[in-house]
């Protein structure tokens, strides 16, 4: 698998990683044995970047990744986690005492002394402009609690504010064939600054797998049921904020662009990998087979139908989401 680096991140990571939200919660139940099988399958195929968070299953995802590290060893792996969503989302809760407590908990869950990468988990917008927040993160790096820090954002403006901070090593942002806005300013700014771009929600919550229909139903414990309109968290995290029926229409238009021998999901992942400035894309997987198929996207030739993908976005999706995030 191709590996990429960004100057501030200071480490090589494979272009396809593994998102571990589904190992914790909100995507239906994933048994522990299946979760470990997913992790092993991903790493066996060249994945070396795992992305989790302290809030996924209230620590379950981190704990499972920690168990995997004990089974497998962490040589060559980068484990990114996030902090901040386990409390009321008020700017004052992003303070030194909480940061240290959250960091202690994540280190215990993962079974490590130093976390490879810690990201603020889509905090309130004022947090990105608070000097004390980043002073504390710098202190944590100096103390050896974390090797690097970054941010996970909802909006492009939050991303640009974070990139301007000299200690920010990475920005995690929604980027996929149904969410193009980061291509305009965020990716060029990150590339100029040496900031890694971690592309999340790459399959638009599964829409871009091409497997869903209008009558597809999701379980009550799946955010694709309970967050369709942003009832639990930002609606942009579910189907990239695109109404389900519109997303299905866009997928049908994109389906004709998929090259022979590739799946719709692999095409969608390869499209992201081909965007200048992307460091790693982090699809989830519900089973080992999906993990292996995701990794295979890295071996596809570059997408030549860039204009056609843009045309589908411009016609169907841009009017609904472009101005919001």
Residue, then its C-alpha position, 0 to 999 in steps of 0.5 A: x500500500x502506498x504510504x504518505x507523510x505530512x510534515x507536521x505529522x512526522x510519520x508515514x501512514x498508508x493511504x487507506x486506514x481503518x475507522x473504528x467508530x463501528x467497533x464501539x457503537x452507533x452502527x449496530x452491534x459488532x461482536x468482540x470477536x468480529x471486531x478483532x477479526x476486522x482489525x487483523x484483516x485490515x492490518x494484514x492487508x497493509x493498513x497501518x492507521x487506526x482511528x478511534x475515539x474515547x466516546x465510541x461505545x464509551x471507550x469500547x472501541x479504544x479498549x478493543x484496539x488496545x486488546x488488538x495491540x497486545x495481540x498483534x504488537x504496535x510496530x509500524x502502526x499509528x493509532x489516532x484517538x479523539x477526546x472531548x465529546x464525553x461532556x457537555x459541548x461548552x467551550x469551558x469544558x475544553x480545559x487542562x484538567x479535563x484534557x489530562x483526565x481524558x488522556x489518562x483514560x485513553x492511555x489506559x484503554x489503549x494500554x500505551x504510555x504515549x498516544x500517537x495522535x490525539x484529536x479534539x473531537x469536533x469541539x465548539x467553534x470557539x475552541x479553535x481560537x482559544x490559546x489555552x487549549x493549544x498551550x495545554x496540548x503543547x504541554x502534553x506533547x512535551x510531557x510525552x503524553x501524546x506524540x502529536x495532536x490534531x483536530x476533527x472538524x465539522x466545517x471548512x472554516x474550523x479546519x482553516x483556523x486549526x491549520x493556522x495553529x503551528x502545532x496542529x499536525x492533522x485535520x480530520x474532515x468529511x470528504x467524499x464524492x458527495x462532499x467536495x467543499x474541502x477541496x477548494x481551500x482546506x486541502x491546499x492550505x493543509x498541503x502548504x502547511x504540512x498538515x495531514x488530512x484524514x478523510x472521514x465518512x468516506x462512503x457517506x455512511x455507506x451510501x457510496x457502497x451502492x448497496x442501499x435502496x429506498x426501502x433499506x432499513x437500519x436498526x434502532x441502535x444505528x445512527x442512520x436511523x436515529x440521526x437522520x435529521x441531526x437528532x443526536x449530533x451534527x447531521x453532516x455525520x450521517x450520509x454526509x448531510x445529504x438527504x437519503x433519497x438524493x444520495x441514492x440518485x447521486x449514487x446511481x449516476x456515479x455507478x456508471x463510472x465504476x471501472x470493471x473489476x472494482x466495487x462502488x465503494x472501492x471507486x469512492x475510496x480511490x476518488x478520495x485517495x486521488x485528491x491532492x493533499x489527502x494523507x489517509x482515508x478511514x473507512x469503517x468495516x463491519x466484517x473482515x471481508x469489508x476491511x480487505x475490500x477497502x484496502x484493495x482500493x489503494x491498488x486501483x488505478x487513479x480515477x480518470x472520471x474526475x469531471x464526471x464525479x464533479x458534475x454529479x455533485x454540482x447538479x444534485x448535491x452542491x445546492x443542499x450541502x455546499x454552503x453549510x459545512 
